[in-house]
């Protein structure tokens, strides 16, 4: 019986450690993004290059606005930003930009509410010539 008791506690400790590890990422896994330090990232299928910057000085807990420039890697037509989503899979949290504005060349994602401190996975859904792609990166919200 004592062996079963020890095993149960060991299993609980192992599970707790694994769950904590899933919630915490290394600082090198997250993008360094400020108003003065944009992020350049290629989409998963290589269709688009995105340059993302904040409209406020630094990333913060709560609503954030992003300036996003997209360029087609083949130089042909203009990409379209269709959505900006954020998630914290370990906690089941999800957020979407309230709106996406465009001046024809650049986009502004408004009101992406990163309401909890920690690492958020950001996904920019894009379309180019009837093809879909996504630009993904992580942000660490203080």
Beta strands, then each sheet from edge to edge (+ up, - down):
strand 1: 39-42
strand 2: 48-54
strand 3: 62-72
strand 4: 80-88
strand 5: 93-96
strand 6: 99-102
strand 7: 106-114
strand 8: 118-128
strand 9: 131-141
sheet 1: 1+ 2- 3+ 7- 6+
sheet 2: 5+ 4- 8+ 9-
end
